[in-house]
Amino acid sequence: MNRLVIFPSEPMGMLIASFAVIGLALALMTAAAQAQMTQQTQMNNAARVGQAASKAGEDKSDKPKANDKAYNAALHNLPDKQYDPWRGVR
């Protein structure tokens, strides 16, 4: 009668089962390390793109002034009265 035993009582079977468990643990740890390295690589690439974009934006000096003017104009157009979300309920 052949039956499948996960942890057999024979010394050779225990050795094979322990190698299988160790191999599985190493494979899982390697996969986690690979995922972290991939994420780190993505972050480095994003930083490089950001640096390139900031270097390209240094050439335009009058655009921030226009943005500041538009921002200040929008701030002045806001109402002074505080918003009351319950005004229709009372």
PAZAPA-4460 file (N, C-alpha, C; in steps of 0.05 Angstrom, whole numbers, plus 32768, in hexadecimal, padded with zeros to 4 digits):
% residues 90
    n_x    n_y    n_z   ca_x   ca_y   ca_z    c_x    c_y    c_z   seq   type   mol
   8011   7FE9   8000   8000   8000   8000   8012   8019   8000     1      M     A
   800F   8029   7FEC   801F   8042   7FEA   800D   8059   7FF4     2      N     A
   8018   8068   8005   800A   807F   800F   801D   8097   8010     3      R     A
   8012   80AF   800D   8022   80C7   800D   8024   80D1   802A     4      L     A
   803C   80D3   8033   8042   80DD   804E   8053   80F6   804B     5      V     A
   804A   810C   8057   8058   8125   8054   8073   8124   8064     6      I     A
   8072   811B   807C   808B   8118   808C   808E   80FB   8094     7      F     A
   809B   80EB   8084   809F   80CF   808B   80B2   80CB   80A2     8      P     A
   80AF   80B5   80AF   80BF   80B0   80C7   80DB   80A6   80C0     9      S     A
   80E0   809E   80A7   80FB   8094   80A0   810E   80AC   809E    10      E     A
   8127   80A8   80A6   813B   80BE   80A5   813F   80CA   808A    11      P     A
   813F   80BA   8075   8143   80C5   805A   812B   80D5   8051    12      M     A
   8113   80CD   8058   80FB   80DC   8052   80FA   80F6   8060    13      G     A
   8103   80F6   8079   8104   8110   8088   8118   8123   807C    14      M     A
   812E   8118   8072   8142   8129   8066   8138   8136   804D    15      L     A
   812A   8126   803C   811F   8130   8024   8109   8145   8029    16      I     A
   80F8   813F   803D   80E3   8152   8044   80EE   816C   804F    17      A     A
   8104   816B   805F   8110   8183   806A   811D   8194   8054    18      S     A
   812A   8186   8040   8135   8195   8029   811F   81A2   8019    19      F     A
   8108   8195   8017   80F2   81A1   8008   80E7   81BA   8016    20      A     A
   80E5   81B9   8030   80DB   81D0   8040   80F0   81E7   803E    21      V     A
   8109   81E0   8041   811E   81F5   803F   811F   8201   8024    22      I     A
   811C   81F1   800F   811B   81FC   7FF4   8104   820E   7FEF    23      G     A
   80ED   8207   7FFA   80D5   8218   7FF7   80D9   8232   8005    24      L     A
   80E4   8231   801D   80E9   824A   802D   80FD   825C   801E    25      A     A
   8112   8250   8012   8125   8260   8003   8118   826D   7FEA    26      L     A
   8107   825D   7FDD   80FA   8268   7FC5   80E8   827F   7FCD    27      A     A
   80DA   827D   7FE3   80C8   8293   7FEB   80D8   82AC   7FF3    28      L     A
   80EE   82A8   8001   80FE   82BF   8009   810B   82CD   7FF1    29      M     A
   8113   82BD   7FDD   811E   82C8   7FC5   810A   82D8   7FB5    30      T     A
   80F1   82CE   7FB4   80DC   82DD   7FA6   80D6   82F7   7FB4    31      A     A
   80D6   82F8   7FCF   80D1   8311   7FDD   80E8   8325   7FD8    32      A     A
   8100   831B   7FD8   8117   832D   7FD3   8116   8337   7FB7    33      A     A
   810E   8327   7FA4   810C   8330   7F88   80F7   8346   7F85    34      Q     A
   80E1   8342   7F93   80CC   8356   7F92   80D5   8371   7F9E    35      A     A
   80E5   8370   7FB3   80EF   8389   7FBF   8103   8396   7FAC    36      Q     A
   8114   8387   7FA0   8127   8392   7F8D   8119   839F   7F76    37      M     A
   8103   8393   7F6C   80F4   839E   7F56   80E8   83B9   7F5E    38      T     A
   80DD   83BA   7F77   80D1   83D3   7F80   80E7   83E8   7F83    39      Q     A
   80FE   83E1   7F8D   8113   83F5   7F90   811C   83FF   7F75    40      Q     A
   811D   83ED   7F61   8125   83F5   7F46   8111   8409   7F3B    41      T     A
   80F7   8403   7F40   80E2   8415   7F36   80E4   8430   7F43    42      Q     A
   80EA   8431   7F5D   80ED   844A   7F6B   8105   845A   7F60    43      M     A
   811B   844C   7F5A   8132   845A   7F4F   812C   8465   7F34    44      N     A
   811E   8456   7F24   8116   845F   7F09   8104   8478   7F0B    45      N     A
   80F1   8477   7F1E   80E0   848E   7F21   80EF   84A7   7F2A    46      A     A
   8103   84A3   7F3B   8114   84BA   7F44   8123   84C5   7F2D    47      A     A
   812D   84B4   7F1B   813B   84BE   7F04   8129   84CE   7EF1    48      R     A
   8111   84C5   7EEE   80FE   84D3   7EDD   80F7   84EE   7EEA    49      V     A
   80F4   84EF   7F04   80EF   8508   7F12   8106   851C   7F10    50      G     A
   811E   8512   7F11   8135   8523   7F0E   8137   852F   7EF2    51      Q     A
   8131   851E   7EDE   8131   8527   7EC3   811C   853C   7EBE    52      A     A
   8104   8538   7ECA   80EF   854B   7EC7   80F5   8566   7ED4    53      A     A
   8102   8565   7EEC   8109   857E   7EF9   811F   858D   7EE9    54      S     A
   8131   857F   7EDD   8145   858C   7ECC   8138   8599   7EB4    55      K     A
   8124   858C   7EA9   8117   8597   7E91   8106   85AF   7E99    56      A     A
   80FC   85B0   7EB1   80EB   85C6   7EB9   80FA   85DF   7EC2    57      G     A
   8114   85DD   7EC5   8123   85F4   7ECD   8125   8609   7EB7    58      E     A
   8121   8602   7E9F   8124   8614   7E89   810D   8629   7E88    59      D     A
   80F6   8622   7E91   80DF   8634   7E90   80DD   8644   7EAA    60      K     A
   80E4   865D   7EA9   80E4   866D   7EC2   80CB   867D   7EC5    61      S     A
   80BC   8684   7EB0   80A4   8695   7EB3   808B   8684   7EB9    62      D     A
   808C   866A   7EB5   8074   865A   7EBA   806D   8659   7ED8    63      K     A
   8080   8656   7EEB   8078   8657   7F07   806B   8671   7F0F    64      P     A
   8073   8687   7F03   8067   86A1   7F0A   804A   86A2   7F02    65      K     A
   8044   8696   7EEA   8028   8695   7EE1   8018   8683   7EF3    66      A     A
   8024   866D   7EFC   8016   865A   7F0D   8010   8668   7F28    67      N     A
   8023   8677   7F33   801F   8685   7F4C   8009   869A   7F49    68      D     A
   8008   86A8   7F33   7FF3   86BC   7F2F   7FD8   86AF   7F2E    69      K     A
   7FD5   8698   7F20   7FBC   868A   7F1F   7FB3   8680   7F3A    70      A     A
   7FC6   8676   7F49   7FC0   866B   7F64   7FB6   8682   7F76    71      Y     A
   7FC4   8698   7F76   7FBC   86AE   7F87   7FA1   86B9   7F7F    72      N     A
   7F9B   86BA   7F65   7F81   86C3   7F5B   7F6B   86B0   7F64    73      A     A
   7F71   8696   7F64   7F5D   8683   7F6D   7F58   8686   7F8B    74      A     A
   7F6D   868B   7F9A   7F69   868F   7FB7   7F58   86A7   7FBD    75      L     A
   7F5C   86BD   7FAE   7F4C   86D5   7FB3   7F2F   86D1   7FAA    76      H     A
   7F29   86BF   7F99   7F0E   86BA   7F90   7EFE   86A8   7FA3    77      N     A
   7F0B   869D   7FB6   7EFC   868C   7FCA   7EEB   869D   7FDC    78      L     A
   7ED3   8693   7FE3   7EC2   86A3   7FF5   7ECD   86A3   8011    79      P     A
   7EC7   86B9   8020   7ED1   86BB   803C   7EBF   86AB   804F    80      D     A
   7EA6   86A6   8047   7E94   8697   8058   7E9B   867A   8059    81      K     A
   7E99   866E   8071   7E9F   8652   8075   7E87   8641   806A    82      Q     A
   7E8D   862B   805D   7E78   861A   8052   7E6A   860B   8068    83      Y     A
   7E4F   860A   8066   7E3E   85FC   8079   7E30   85E5   806B    84      D     A
   7E39   85CC   806F   7E2C   85B6   8061   7E10   85B0   806C    85      P     A
   7E09   85B9   8084   7DEF   85B3   8090   7DDA   85C9   808B    86      W     A
   7DE0   85DD   807A   7DCE   85F4   8077   7DB2   85ED   806D    87      R     A
   7DB0   85D8   805C   7D96   85D0   8052   7D86   85BE   8065    88      G     A
   7D93   85B4   807A   7D86   85A2   808C   7D78   85B1   80A3    89      V     A
   7D83   85C7   80AB   7D78   85D5   80C2   7D5F   85E4   80BC    90      R     A
***
